[in-house]
Amino acid sequence: MTAPRSVTLLGSTGSIGTQALDVIGRNPGRFDVVGLAAGGSDVDVLARQAVRFDVPVVGVARGEEAALSDAIARAAREAGRDGYRPRVHAGGDASTTLAAEGADVVLNGITGSIGLRPTLAALEAGSVLALANKESLIVGGELVTAAARPGQIVPVDSEHSALAQCLRGGRADEVRRLVVTASGGPFRGRTREQLRDVTPAEALAHPTWDMGRVVTTNSATLVNKGLEVIEAHLLFGVPFDDITVVVHPTSDVHSMVEFTDGSTLFQASPPTMLIPIALGLGWPDRVPGAAPAYDWTRPHTFEFLPLDEEAFRAVPLAYRVGRAGGGYPAVYNAANEECVEAFHAGGIGFLDIVDTLERVVDDWAREGAGNGTAVRSVEDVLAAEDWARARAHEVLTDGAAGGASEADRPATKGEVSA
């Protein structure tokens, strides 16, 4: 019998982490959870997870070791396991510490670019990195790809998991194009002018997925899809000119690969993260029963539509920053996070999110901070992020988020990039 695959979960109390534990719990003997880390917003949930899976190492980013140990002791007593005492880490480097311990698989389900150090630690330790934390790859860019050996990163985003599955259908030199699908978010079909008065509540009403505030807002602006274009380029080494975004309202087809002979393979499944999570844990093997399949005896219709790049300018802007490389993706991601917070605080309108983002990217280019040099260290990434956040605050404070002029508008993916 094959030994169970050891797994460390980062972000274990979030959506990705809890679903990963669901998959693991339904497959006894296949996986062994050897580490759990979470931000600390719900220490009691983390403690119960640790007790249930008999995890030897537990970490929390916010809080004290004593508080986590106390929560674990309470959970252990409730479960009749008074003797359970795992090693405990607390502080901002807890996830990085756990990622470096060399589990067979490290699933990085942390949200945001704070996942970069744990991503690098897992790669350095030789673990397979099941990557749900797209931001660490995007902002880390060359830093992450240089640290990874071939096949070491397994994508957990549904679109990139779909691409990885479809790419099994042909050789690399047979690939003509990657087609990344987008639901279009809650505002599919609206013109730019019709988006002007969108409220925060409307932006959080995604038609398919239940996600956190930042990611859900990014799906409404399609910033998230822009990030996924950059992620696809970095994961699979396909040029930006050969990556296309199409709108697919029902989110049944998670992405497609077009081959040089004219054939296209797509991966379809009911909208769920359980399948990509299970594949991330078990890659290259599938985990039976990860999620329900379609009933193909009933009618199904798959609809695909072109993306309106005028209404959703975040996507062509992402092509621009992706081509420029260096610190540009970090600037794009960090400035967007500041704009999303300002939008939900009532400080700016919906269109101002991407308009301000364009301004910050343009200023990064004009002021010489973004000279296209490679990101050589985590400190380089953090410096670009700090610059972007500060500049976004300046633009927002000055009330200059009314949108870039036509002369300052970013190139679309078919035009000259920065």
N, C-alpha and C positions, 0 to 999 in steps of 0.2 A: 504494500500500500504506500502511495506517495505521501511524503510528509506534508503537513499543512503549510501553506504559504504564510509567512509572518507579515503582518500589516501594521503600519503606524498611520493613524488618522489625524490629520491636522484640521481643526475646525469641526470637531466631532459633534458639537451640539447644534450646528447649523443644518440647513436643508440637505446639503450633500453628505455631511457626516452621518446624520441620522438615517438617511436612506442607505448609505454604505453599511451601517450596522444592521439594518434590516436584511440586506442581501447576505451578510456574513452569518447572521443568526439563523437564516433559513438553509444554510449550507454547513452544518456541523462537520468538523473534520477536514474541511477544505481550506479554511483560513484560521489563523491564530492572531488575535489582536494583541500586539506587544507594546503599543503606545497610543495614548489618547492625549490630544491637546486642544484647548478651546480658549476663546477670548476671555471668558470669565463672566459673561452676562447672566449665566445660570449655572452656578457651581454645583447645585444640588443635582441637576440633570447629568452633569459630567461625572459626579460621584456615583450615581446609580449606573451609568454606563460602565464605569470602571469595575464596579462590583459584579455586574452581570457577566462581563466577559473576562473577569479575573486578569485584568491588565497589570503588568508589572511596573509600568512607568506612566505617570500622569502629569500633565503640565497645564498651567493656566497663565495667560499673559497679564491679566489685570487681577490683582489680589495678592494675598500673602500665602506662603506655604502652610502656615498654621491653620488658616481658614479653610483651605482645601483639604488638609488632613482631617480636620474636624468633620467636614461634610462627608468625606469618605468613611470615617469611623461611624457616623450616624447611619449612612446607607448600608454599611456592612452589618451593623446590629439589626437593622430592620430585615435584612435578608438572612439572618441567622449565621453570619460569617464573621464573628467577632475577631478572628485571627488575621483577617485580610489587611495587609499594610503594604501598599505599593511605594516605590520611590516617588517623590513629589518634587516638581520644579515649578517655580513661580517667577514671573517677570517677563519683560519684553523679549527675552531670548529663549523662552521655554520651548516654543515650537521649533526653533533652530536646533536646540539641544536634542530634542527627540528625533528630529529628521536626520541627525548625524549618527544615530545609533546603529544604522546598517540593517534595517528591516528589509525583507525581500521586496516589499512594495511600500512606498510612502504615498498616500493619497493626500494631496495638498488641496483642501477645500476652503482655505482661508480666502476672505474677500479683500481685494485691494493689493496694492504694490508692496504692502508689508509682508507679503508672502515670498518676496524675492530671496531673502537670506535662507529661509527654510528650503526653497527650491534648490539653491546652490549647494546647501549642506547635504541634501538627499542625493544629488548627482555625484558630489565628491565622495560620499560614502559607498557609491556603487549600487544604490537601490534603484529599482524601477520606479520612475516618478509618474504616478497617475495624476495628471494635471487638470484640476478643475479651476485652479487659480490662474486664469489666462493673463492677468495683469503682470504677473512676475515674468512670464516669457516675453510679453510685449514691451515692457519698459526695460527689461534686462537685455533683450535683443541678442547682440553678438556675444555678450557675456554668458548667457545661458546656453546658447547653441554651441559655443566653444567648449563648455564644461560637459556637455552630454555626449556620450558615445552613441553610435547608430542604434536606433530602436529603444533607447533608454527612456525616452519620454513617450508616454501613452496618453493621448488626449481624452478628457472626460466631458468636455463640451459636447453637446449632442451633435452639432454640425461637424465637428472635427473627428469625432468618433465615427460618424457616418462616412466621412472622406477616407479615414484610415481603413475602414472595412471595404469600401469600394475599390481602393487602390490595390487590394489583394487580387483584383481581377485582371491585372495587366502589369507589364514591366514599366519602370519609370520612363523609359524612352517612348512608350506608347501612349503616354498621357498628353492630351491636347489642352484640356481645360478643367479647372475645378469650378464647380457651380455651388455656391453657398446660398442656401435658402433663408429667407426672412419672412416671418409671419406678417410683417408690415406694421405690427403693433396695433394699438387701439385707434390710430388715426389713418389707417390705410385708405387711400383714395382721396384724402383731403388735399387741397392746394395749400401752398405756403400761406396765402392770405387767410384761409380758413383755420390755420393753426394759431393765429395770432392771440386768440383769447382763451386758449386751452388752460384749464385750471390744474393745480397739483393733484386733486382728487381724480380728475379725468385721466391724467398721465399715469396714475397708478392702477388703472382698471385694464390690465392686460387681458386680451381675450383667451389666452391659452395657458400661460405659465404663471405660477405663484412664486414671486421672487422678492428680494428685499427692495428697499426704496431706491437705492442708487441704480441697481441693475434694471429694475422695472422702468425707471425714468429713462435710462439709457436705451431700453428697447422701444420706448415711445419716440425718442429723438432719432433712433437708429445709430447712435454712438456705439452701442453694443455691437452692431453689425460691422461697423468700421473697425472696431478692435478685433473682431473675428477674422476679417480680411487679413490684417497684419499677422494674426496668429497662424492662419493657414499658410501664409508665405514662409514664416519662420519654421513651422513644423515640417512642411513637406518640400521646401526648397523650390516651389513653383513661382515663376516670375509674376509680378502684379498684373501684367498685361494678360496673363492666362488665368486670372481669377475673376469670376463674375458673380454678382449678387442678383438673385431673382426673388420676387415676392411670391410666397406660397402660403395662402391665408390659414390653412388648417394645421400646419406644422406636422403633417403626416410623413412627408419626405424630408429627411433631415439634412441631406445634401447629396450632390451627384458628382460623378467624374465622367467626363467626355474623353473618349479615346480617339486615336488618330485614324481608325478605320470608320469613324462615324457612329460607333455605338456609344451608348451612355448607360452607366450603371448607377442606380440610386438605392439608398437604404431607406426603407419605410418601416415605421412601427407606430403604434399609438403614442401620443405625446406623453412621454415619461422619461425621467432621468435614470431609472433603474437599470436600463439596458447599458447605456454608456458607463455608468458606475461599475456594474458587474464586469464589463469588458476591461475597464481600467484595473480592477482587482485581479482578474484572471488571465489577462492578455498573455499569449495569443489565443488562449482557449476561451470558449464561451461557457457561461454558467447556466445550466439548464433551469428553466422556470424563473428566470430573472424578472420577467414581467409578462402580462397577458399578451397574446398575439392577436392579429386581426381575425375576424371571421370572414374569410374570403368567399363564402357562399352568399354574402350579402353585397349589395351594390356599393361601390366606392368611386368617387370622382376626385381626381387630383387637378387642381387649377394652378397655373403659373402666370405671373404678370411681370412686366418690366418695372424696375425701380424708378420712381420719380426723383431724380437727383436735384431738382430745383427745390422741391418741398423738403427733402431730407438731405441737406447738404453735408451732414456729418460723414456720410459714406465717401463721397469724392475727396473730402478733406483727409480722411484716413488713408486713402491711396497716396495722397501727397506726402503725408508725414511718414508713411511706411517706406516709400521710395527714398526719402531723405535720410532715414535711419538715424544713427547716433542718438542724441537726446530728444529728437522730435516726438517719438511715441510717448516718452515719459511726460513731456510737456502737454501733449494732447490729453493723456489720461488724468493727470493731476489738475489741470485747469478745468476739465470737465467736472471733476468731483466738486470743486469749489462752486461752479456754476449751478450744479444740481442742488447743492445746499442752499444757495441764494434763492433759487426758484421756489423751493419748498418753504423757505422762510418768508416768502411774499415780496422779496426784494426786486425780482426781475420777472419778465414774462417768459413764456415757453420758448418763443423764437430767440430770445436773448441768450439762451443757453449756448446754442451753436454759433450765433453771431459773435458772442464774446470769445468763444473758443477759437474762432477764426482770427480774431484780433490778436489774441495771445500768441498763436502760432506765427502769424505774420511779424509780430514784434520780436519773437525769438530769432527769426531769420534776419530782420533788419538790424537788430542791435548787435549782431555778431556772436551772441551767446550760443546760437545753434549753428556751428560752422560745419556740421556733418561729420566731425571726427567720431571715431568709434567710442562706445562706452566701455571703458577699461576696468571699472571697479564699481562696487555698490555705491561708493561715495559720489561718483560721477552721476549716477542715476538720481540719488537723493538731491544733489545740487540742482539738477535740471528740474526736479519736482518742486523744490523750494522756490526756485526762480518763477516757475509757472504759477504757483499758488499766490505768490506775492504780486505778480503782474496781473493775475485775474482779479485780485482784490482791488488793485489800483483802478482797473478799467471799470469794475462794478461801482466802486466808490465815486468815481468821476462821472458816473451816469453815461458812460460812453458805449453802452452795450446795444446801441441801436442798429448794429449790423455793419458789416464791412461794405465799403463801396464796391462798385463793379470792378474797378481797377485792382482792388485788393482781394477779389474773390479767388479761392483756391482753384487750381487746375483740376479738371475731372480726370478720371483714370486714363483717358485716351489722349490727354494733353501733356505738355511739358510740365514736369514736376519741379518742386523747389530744389 
